[in-house]
Amino acid sequence: MEFLKDIWNLIKERKKWWLIPAVIVLFLIGALIFLSSGSAVAPFIYTVF
């Protein structure tokens, strides 16, 4: 959680608001890979990438 606080402080202090969509997309891709790694959906997810 400290890492997320550091990123938020960087965005807030340096006015790098364009980083928010990039962070969200990276988080969603990571969550998708993590959640689908043990399921039957995994082969279909990996063909997308």
C-alpha distance matrix in Angstrom:
0.0 3.8 5.3 5.2 6.4 8.7 10.0 10.7 12.5 14.4 15.6 16.6 18.3 20.0 20.9 19.8 19.8 21.2 17.8 16.5 18.8 18.0 14.3 15.2 17.9 16.0 13.4 16.6 18.4 15.9 15.7 19.5 20.1 17.9 19.6 23.1 23.3 25.0 27.1 30.5 29.0 27.6 30.9 31.1 27.5 28.2 31.5 29.8 28.1
3.8 0.0 3.8 5.4 5.0 6.2 8.7 9.8 10.5 12.3 14.3 15.2 16.2 18.0 19.5 18.7 19.4 21.0 17.7 16.9 19.7 18.7 15.2 16.8 19.6 17.5 15.6 19.0 20.7 18.2 18.6 22.4 22.7 20.8 22.9 26.1 26.1 28.1 30.3 33.6 32.1 30.5 33.6 33.7 30.1 30.5 33.7 31.9 30.0
5.3 3.8 0.0 3.8 5.4 5.1 6.3 8.7 9.9 10.6 12.5 14.3 15.4 16.4 17.9 16.4 17.2 18.3 14.7 14.4 17.0 15.5 12.1 14.3 16.6 14.3 12.9 16.6 17.9 15.6 16.6 20.2 20.3 18.9 21.3 24.3 24.2 26.6 28.8 31.9 30.2 28.3 31.2 31.3 27.6 27.8 30.9 29.0 26.8
5.2 5.4 3.8 0.0 3.8 5.4 5.1 6.1 8.6 9.8 10.6 12.2 14.2 15.4 16.1 14.7 14.8 16.1 12.7 11.6 14.3 13.5 9.9 11.5 14.5 12.8 11.1 14.5 16.5 14.7 15.2 18.8 19.6 18.4 20.3 23.3 23.9 26.2 28.0 31.0 29.0 27.6 30.5 30.2 26.5 27.1 30.0 27.8 26.0
6.4 5.0 5.4 3.8 0.0 3.8 5.5 5.1 6.1 8.6 9.9 10.4 12.0 14.0 15.0 14.5 14.9 17.0 14.1 13.1 16.3 16.0 12.7 14.3 17.6 16.3 14.6 17.9 20.1 18.4 18.8 22.4 23.4 22.0 23.8 27.0 27.5 29.8 31.5 34.6 32.6 31.3 34.3 33.9 30.2 30.9 33.8 31.5 29.7
8.7 6.2 5.1 5.4 3.8 0.0 3.8 5.4 5.1 6.2 8.7 9.8 10.5 11.9 13.7 13.0 14.3 16.1 13.1 13.2 16.5 15.6 12.7 15.2 18.0 16.3 15.5 19.1 20.7 19.1 20.2 23.6 24.2 23.2 25.4 28.3 28.6 31.1 33.0 36.0 33.9 32.2 35.0 34.7 30.9 31.2 34.0 31.7 29.6
10.0 8.7 6.3 5.1 5.5 3.8 0.0 3.8 5.5 5.1 6.2 8.6 10.0 10.6 11.6 10.2 11.1 12.6 9.4 9.5 12.8 11.8 9.1 11.9 14.6 13.2 12.8 16.3 17.9 16.8 18.2 21.3 22.1 21.6 23.7 26.4 26.9 29.7 31.3 34.1 31.7 30.1 32.6 32.1 28.3 28.6 31.2 28.7 26.6
10.7 9.8 8.7 6.1 5.1 5.4 3.8 0.0 3.8 5.4 5.1 6.1 8.5 10.0 10.3 9.7 9.9 12.2 9.8 8.9 12.6 12.8 10.2 12.0 15.3 14.8 14.0 17.0 19.3 18.5 19.2 22.3 23.7 23.1 24.8 27.6 28.6 31.2 32.5 35.2 32.8 31.6 34.3 33.4 29.7 30.4 32.9 30.2 28.5
12.5 10.5 9.9 8.6 6.1 5.1 5.5 3.8 0.0 3.8 5.5 5.0 5.9 8.2 9.6 10.0 11.2 13.9 12.0 11.9 15.7 15.7 13.5 15.7 18.8 18.1 17.5 20.7 22.8 21.9 22.8 25.9 27.1 26.4 28.3 31.1 31.9 34.5 36.0 38.8 36.4 35.0 37.7 37.0 33.2 33.8 36.2 33.6 31.7
14.4 12.3 10.6 9.8 8.6 6.2 5.1 5.4 3.8 0.0 3.8 5.5 5.4 5.8 7.8 7.5 9.7 11.8 9.8 10.9 14.5 14.0 12.3 15.2 17.8 17.0 17.2 20.4 22.0 21.4 22.8 25.7 26.6 26.4 28.5 31.1 31.7 34.6 36.1 38.7 36.2 34.6 36.9 36.2 32.4 32.7 34.9 32.2 30.1
15.6 14.3 12.5 10.6 9.9 8.7 6.2 5.1 5.5 3.8 0.0 3.8 5.8 5.6 5.5 4.8 6.0 8.6 7.2 7.8 11.6 11.8 10.6 13.0 15.8 15.7 16.0 18.8 20.7 20.6 21.9 24.5 25.8 25.9 27.7 30.1 31.2 34.1 35.3 37.7 34.9 33.6 35.9 34.8 31.0 31.6 33.6 30.6 28.8
16.6 15.2 14.3 12.2 10.4 9.8 8.6 6.1 5.0 5.5 3.8 0.0 3.8 5.8 5.4 7.0 7.6 11.1 10.5 10.4 14.1 15.1 13.8 15.6 18.7 18.9 18.7 21.4 23.6 23.6 24.4 27.1 28.7 28.6 30.1 32.7 33.9 36.7 37.8 40.2 37.5 36.4 38.9 37.7 34.0 34.8 36.8 33.8 32.1
18.3 16.2 15.4 14.2 12.0 10.5 10.0 8.5 5.9 5.4 5.8 3.8 0.0 3.8 5.7 8.0 10.0 13.1 12.6 13.4 17.1 17.5 16.4 18.7 21.5 21.4 21.5 24.4 26.3 26.1 27.2 30.0 31.3 31.2 33.0 35.6 36.5 39.3 40.6 43.2 40.5 39.2 41.5 40.5 36.8 37.3 39.3 36.4 34.5
20.0 18.0 16.4 15.4 14.0 11.9 10.6 10.0 8.2 5.8 5.6 5.8 3.8 0.0 3.8 5.5 8.6 11.0 10.8 12.6 15.9 16.0 15.6 18.2 20.5 20.5 21.2 24.0 25.6 25.6 27.2 29.7 30.8 31.1 33.1 35.3 36.2 39.3 40.6 42.9 40.0 38.6 40.6 39.6 35.8 36.1 37.9 34.9 32.9
20.9 19.5 17.9 16.1 15.0 13.7 11.6 10.3 9.6 7.8 5.5 5.4 5.7 3.8 0.0 3.8 5.6 8.5 9.4 10.7 13.8 14.6 14.7 16.8 19.1 19.7 20.5 22.8 24.6 25.2 26.5 28.7 30.2 30.7 32.4 34.6 35.8 38.9 39.8 41.9 38.9 37.7 39.7 38.3 34.7 35.2 36.8 33.6 31.9
19.8 18.7 16.4 14.7 14.5 13.0 10.2 9.7 10.0 7.5 4.8 7.0 8.0 5.5 3.8 0.0 3.8 5.5 5.9 8.0 10.8 11.1 11.6 14.0 15.9 16.4 17.6 19.9 21.4 22.1 23.7 25.7 27.0 27.8 29.6 31.6 32.7 35.9 36.8 38.8 35.8 34.5 36.3 35.0 31.3 31.7 33.3 30.1 28.2
19.8 19.4 17.2 14.8 14.9 14.3 11.1 9.9 11.2 9.7 6.0 7.6 10.0 8.6 5.6 3.8 0.0 3.8 5.3 5.8 8.4 9.9 10.5 12.0 14.1 15.4 16.3 18.1 20.0 21.1 22.2 24.1 25.9 26.7 28.1 30.0 31.6 34.7 35.3 37.2 34.0 33.0 35.0 33.3 29.8 30.6 32.0 28.6 27.2
21.2 21.0 18.3 16.1 17.0 16.1 12.6 12.2 13.9 11.8 8.6 11.1 13.1 11.0 8.5 5.5 3.8 0.0 3.8 5.6 6.6 7.5 9.4 11.0 12.1 13.6 15.3 16.7 18.1 19.6 21.2 22.5 24.2 25.5 27.0 28.5 30.0 33.3 33.8 35.4 32.1 31.0 32.6 30.9 27.4 28.0 29.2 25.8 24.3
17.8 17.7 14.7 12.7 14.1 13.1 9.4 9.8 12.0 9.8 7.2 10.5 12.6 10.8 9.4 5.9 5.3 3.8 0.0 3.8 5.7 5.2 6.2 8.7 10.1 10.7 12.3 14.4 15.6 16.6 18.3 20.1 21.4 22.5 24.2 25.9 27.2 30.5 31.3 33.1 30.0 28.7 30.5 29.1 25.5 25.9 27.5 24.3 22.5
16.5 16.9 14.4 11.6 13.1 13.2 9.5 8.9 11.9 10.9 7.8 10.4 13.4 12.6 10.7 8.0 5.8 5.6 3.8 0.0 3.9 5.5 5.2 6.2 8.7 10.0 10.6 12.3 14.4 15.5 16.5 18.3 20.2 21.0 22.3 24.3 25.9 28.9 29.5 31.4 28.4 27.4 29.5 27.9 24.3 25.3 27.0 23.7 22.4
18.8 19.7 17.0 14.3 16.3 16.5 12.8 12.6 15.7 14.5 11.6 14.1 17.1 15.9 13.8 10.8 8.4 6.6 5.7 3.9 0.0 3.8 5.5 5.1 6.1 8.6 9.8 10.5 12.3 14.2 15.2 16.3 18.4 19.8 20.9 22.3 24.2 27.3 27.6 29.1 25.8 25.0 26.8 25.0 21.5 22.6 23.9 20.5 19.4
18.0 18.7 15.5 13.5 16.0 15.6 11.8 12.8 15.7 14.0 11.8 15.1 17.5 16.0 14.6 11.1 9.9 7.5 5.2 5.5 3.8 0.0 3.8 5.5 5.2 6.2 8.6 10.0 10.7 12.3 14.2 15.4 16.7 18.3 20.0 21.2 22.6 26.0 26.6 28.2 25.0 23.7 25.3 23.9 20.3 20.7 22.3 19.1 17.4
14.3 15.2 12.1 9.9 12.7 12.7 9.1 10.2 13.5 12.3 10.6 13.8 16.4 15.6 14.7 11.6 10.5 9.4 6.2 5.2 5.5 3.8 0.0 3.8 5.5 5.2 6.1 8.6 10.1 10.6 12.2 14.2 15.6 16.4 18.1 20.0 21.2 24.4 25.3 27.4 24.5 23.1 25.3 24.1 20.4 21.0 23.1 20.2 18.5
15.2 16.8 14.3 11.5 14.3 15.2 11.9 12.0 15.7 15.2 13.0 15.6 18.7 18.2 16.8 14.0 12.0 11.0 8.7 6.2 5.1 5.5 3.8 0.0 3.8 5.5 5.1 6.2 8.7 9.9 10.5 12.2 14.3 15.2 16.2 18.1 19.9 22.9 23.3 25.3 22.3 21.4 23.7 22.2 18.6 19.9 21.8 18.8 17.8
17.9 19.6 16.6 14.5 17.6 18.0 14.6 15.3 18.8 17.8 15.8 18.7 21.5 20.5 19.1 15.9 14.1 12.1 10.1 8.7 6.1 5.2 5.5 3.8 0.0 3.8 5.4 5.1 6.2 8.6 9.8 10.5 12.4 14.1 15.3 16.4 18.2 21.4 21.7 23.3 20.0 19.0 20.9 19.3 15.7 16.7 18.4 15.2 14.2
16.0 17.5 14.3 12.8 16.3 16.3 13.2 14.8 18.1 17.0 15.7 18.9 21.4 20.5 19.7 16.4 15.4 13.6 10.7 10.0 8.6 6.2 5.2 5.5 3.8 0.0 3.8 5.5 5.2 6.1 8.6 9.9 10.7 12.2 14.2 15.5 16.5 19.9 20.8 22.7 19.8 18.1 20.2 19.3 15.5 15.9 18.1 15.5 13.7
13.4 15.6 12.9 11.1 14.6 15.5 12.8 14.0 17.5 17.2 16.0 18.7 21.5 21.2 20.5 17.6 16.3 15.3 12.3 10.6 9.8 8.6 6.1 5.1 5.4 3.8 0.0 3.8 5.5 5.1 6.1 8.6 10.0 10.4 12.0 14.1 15.4 18.4 19.4 21.7 19.0 17.7 20.3 19.5 15.8 16.8 19.4 17.0 15.7
16.6 19.0 16.6 14.5 17.9 19.1 16.3 17.0 20.7 20.4 18.8 21.4 24.4 24.0 22.8 19.9 18.1 16.7 14.4 12.3 10.5 10.0 8.6 6.2 5.1 5.5 3.8 0.0 3.8 5.4 5.0 6.0 8.6 9.7 10.4 12.0 14.1 17.0 17.2 19.1 16.2 15.4 17.9 16.6 13.0 14.6 17.0 14.4 13.8
18.4 20.7 17.9 16.5 20.1 20.7 17.9 19.3 22.8 22.0 20.7 23.6 26.3 25.6 24.6 21.4 20.0 18.1 15.6 14.4 12.3 10.7 10.1 8.7 6.2 5.2 5.5 3.8 0.0 3.8 5.5 5.1 6.2 8.5 10.0 10.6 12.1 15.5 15.9 17.6 14.6 13.1 15.3 14.3 10.5 11.4 13.9 11.5 10.4
15.9 18.2 15.6 14.7 18.4 19.1 16.8 18.5 21.9 21.4 20.6 23.6 26.1 25.6 25.2 22.1 21.1 19.6 16.6 15.5 14.2 12.3 10.6 9.9 8.6 6.1 5.1 5.4 3.8 0.0 3.8 5.4 5.3 6.1 8.6 10.0 10.7 14.0 15.2 17.6 15.2 13.3 15.9 15.8 12.0 12.5 15.7 14.0 12.5
15.7 18.6 16.6 15.2 18.8 20.2 18.2 19.2 22.8 22.8 21.9 24.4 27.2 27.2 26.5 23.7 22.2 21.2 18.3 16.5 15.2 14.2 12.2 10.5 9.8 8.6 6.1 5.0 5.5 3.8 0.0 3.8 5.5 5.0 5.9 8.4 9.9 12.6 13.4 16.0 13.8 12.6 15.8 15.5 12.0 13.5 16.6 15.0 14.4
19.5 22.4 20.2 18.8 22.4 23.6 21.3 22.3 25.9 25.7 24.5 27.1 30.0 29.7 28.7 25.7 24.1 22.5 20.1 18.3 16.3 15.4 14.2 12.2 10.5 9.9 8.6 6.0 5.1 5.4 3.8 0.0 3.8 5.5 5.3 6.0 8.4 11.2 11.2 13.2 10.5 9.5 12.5 11.8 8.3 10.3 13.2 11.6 11.6
20.1 22.7 20.3 19.6 23.4 24.2 22.1 23.7 27.1 26.6 25.8 28.7 31.3 30.8 30.2 27.0 25.9 24.2 21.4 20.2 18.4 16.7 15.6 14.3 12.4 10.7 10.0 8.6 6.2 5.3 5.5 3.8 0.0 3.8 5.6 5.3 5.9 9.4 10.4 12.5 10.3 8.1 10.9 11.2 7.8 8.5 12.0 11.3 10.5
17.9 20.8 18.9 18.4 22.0 23.2 21.6 23.1 26.4 26.4 25.9 28.6 31.2 31.1 30.7 27.8 26.7 25.5 22.5 21.0 19.8 18.3 16.4 15.2 14.1 12.2 10.4 9.7 8.5 6.1 5.0 5.5 3.8 0.0 3.8 5.7 5.5 8.2 10.0 13.0 11.7 9.8 13.2 14.0 11.0 11.8 15.5 15.0 14.3
19.6 22.9 21.3 20.3 23.8 25.4 23.7 24.8 28.3 28.5 27.7 30.1 33.0 33.1 32.4 29.6 28.1 27.0 24.2 22.3 20.9 20.0 18.1 16.2 15.3 14.2 12.0 10.4 10.0 8.6 5.9 5.3 5.6 3.8 0.0 3.8 5.7 7.1 7.8 10.9 9.6 8.9 12.7 13.0 10.6 12.4 15.7 15.2 15.4
23.1 26.1 24.3 23.3 27.0 28.3 26.4 27.6 31.1 31.1 30.1 32.7 35.6 35.3 34.6 31.6 30.0 28.5 25.9 24.3 22.3 21.2 20.0 18.1 16.4 15.5 14.1 12.0 10.6 10.0 8.4 6.0 5.3 5.7 3.8 0.0 3.8 5.6 5.3 7.7 6.1 5.2 9.0 9.5 7.5 9.4 12.5 12.6 13.2
23.3 26.1 24.2 23.9 27.5 28.6 26.9 28.6 31.9 31.7 31.2 33.9 36.5 36.2 35.8 32.7 31.6 30.0 27.2 25.9 24.2 22.6 21.2 19.9 18.2 16.5 15.4 14.1 12.1 10.7 9.9 8.4 5.9 5.5 5.7 3.8 0.0 3.8 5.8 8.5 8.1 5.6 9.0 10.8 9.1 9.5 13.0 13.9 13.7
25.0 28.1 26.6 26.2 29.8 31.1 29.7 31.2 34.5 34.6 34.1 36.7 39.3 39.3 38.9 35.9 34.7 33.3 30.5 28.9 27.3 26.0 24.4 22.9 21.4 19.9 18.4 17.0 15.5 14.0 12.6 11.2 9.4 8.2 7.1 5.6 3.8 0.0 3.8 7.0 8.3 7.0 10.2 12.4 11.6 12.3 15.5 16.7 17.1
27.1 30.3 28.8 28.0 31.5 33.0 31.3 32.5 36.0 36.1 35.3 37.8 40.6 40.6 39.8 36.8 35.3 33.8 31.3 29.5 27.6 26.6 25.3 23.3 21.7 20.8 19.4 17.2 15.9 15.2 13.4 11.2 10.4 10.0 7.8 5.3 5.8 3.8 0.0 3.8 5.3 5.8 8.9 10.3 10.3 11.9 14.5 15.7 16.8
30.5 33.6 31.9 31.0 34.6 36.0 34.1 35.2 38.8 38.7 37.7 40.2 43.2 42.9 41.9 38.8 37.2 35.4 33.1 31.4 29.1 28.2 27.4 25.3 23.3 22.7 21.7 19.1 17.6 17.6 16.0 13.2 12.5 13.0 10.9 7.7 8.5 7.0 3.8 0.0 3.8 5.5 7.1 8.4 9.7 11.4 13.1 14.7 16.5
29.0 32.1 30.2 29.0 32.6 33.9 31.7 32.8 36.4 36.2 34.9 37.5 40.5 40.0 38.9 35.8 34.0 32.1 30.0 28.4 25.8 25.0 24.5 22.3 20.0 19.8 19.0 16.2 14.6 15.2 13.8 10.5 10.3 11.7 9.6 6.1 8.1 8.3 5.3 3.8 0.0 3.8 5.7 5.5 6.4 8.9 10.4 11.4 13.5
27.6 30.5 28.3 27.6 31.3 32.2 30.1 31.6 35.0 34.6 33.6 36.4 39.2 38.6 37.7 34.5 33.0 31.0 28.7 27.4 25.0 23.7 23.1 21.4 19.0 18.1 17.7 15.4 13.1 13.3 12.6 9.5 8.1 9.8 8.9 5.2 5.6 7.0 5.8 5.5 3.8 0.0 3.8 5.4 5.1 6.2 8.7 10.2 11.3
30.9 33.6 31.2 30.5 34.3 35.0 32.6 34.3 37.7 36.9 35.9 38.9 41.5 40.6 39.7 36.3 35.0 32.6 30.5 29.5 26.8 25.3 25.3 23.7 20.9 20.2 20.3 17.9 15.3 15.9 15.8 12.5 10.9 13.2 12.7 9.0 9.0 10.2 8.9 7.1 5.7 3.8 0.0 3.8 5.5 5.3 6.4 9.1 10.5
31.1 33.7 31.3 30.2 33.9 34.7 32.1 33.4 37.0 36.2 34.8 37.7 40.5 39.6 38.3 35.0 33.3 30.9 29.1 27.9 25.0 23.9 24.1 22.2 19.3 19.3 19.5 16.6 14.3 15.8 15.5 11.8 11.2 14.0 13.0 9.5 10.8 12.4 10.3 8.4 5.5 5.4 3.8 0.0 3.8 5.5 5.3 6.9 9.4
27.5 30.1 27.6 26.5 30.2 30.9 28.3 29.7 33.2 32.4 31.0 34.0 36.8 35.8 34.7 31.3 29.8 27.4 25.5 24.3 21.5 20.3 20.4 18.6 15.7 15.5 15.8 13.0 10.5 12.0 12.0 8.3 7.8 11.0 10.6 7.5 9.1 11.6 10.3 9.7 6.4 5.1 5.5 3.8 0.0 3.8 5.5 5.4 7.2
28.2 30.5 27.8 27.1 30.9 31.2 28.6 30.4 33.8 32.7 31.6 34.8 37.3 36.1 35.2 31.7 30.6 28.0 25.9 25.3 22.6 20.7 21.0 19.9 16.7 15.9 16.8 14.6 11.4 12.5 13.5 10.3 8.5 11.8 12.4 9.4 9.5 12.3 11.9 11.4 8.9 6.2 5.3 5.5 3.8 0.0 3.8 5.3 5.4
31.5 33.7 30.9 30.0 33.8 34.0 31.2 32.9 36.2 34.9 33.6 36.8 39.3 37.9 36.8 33.3 32.0 29.2 27.5 27.0 23.9 22.3 23.1 21.8 18.4 18.1 19.4 17.0 13.9 15.7 16.6 13.2 12.0 15.5 15.7 12.5 13.0 15.5 14.5 13.1 10.4 8.7 6.4 5.3 5.5 3.8 0.0 3.8 5.4
29.8 31.9 29.0 27.8 31.5 31.7 28.7 30.2 33.6 32.2 30.6 33.8 36.4 34.9 33.6 30.1 28.6 25.8 24.3 23.7 20.5 19.1 20.2 18.8 15.2 15.5 17.0 14.4 11.5 14.0 15.0 11.6 11.3 15.0 15.2 12.6 13.9 16.7 15.7 14.7 11.4 10.2 9.1 6.9 5.4 5.3 3.8 0.0 3.8
28.1 30.0 26.8 26.0 29.7 29.6 26.6 28.5 31.7 30.1 28.8 32.1 34.5 32.9 31.9 28.2 27.2 24.3 22.5 22.4 19.4 17.4 18.5 17.8 14.2 13.7 15.7 13.8 10.4 12.5 14.4 11.6 10.5 14.3 15.4 13.2 13.7 17.1 16.8 16.5 13.5 11.3 10.5 9.4 7.2 5.4 5.4 3.8 0.0
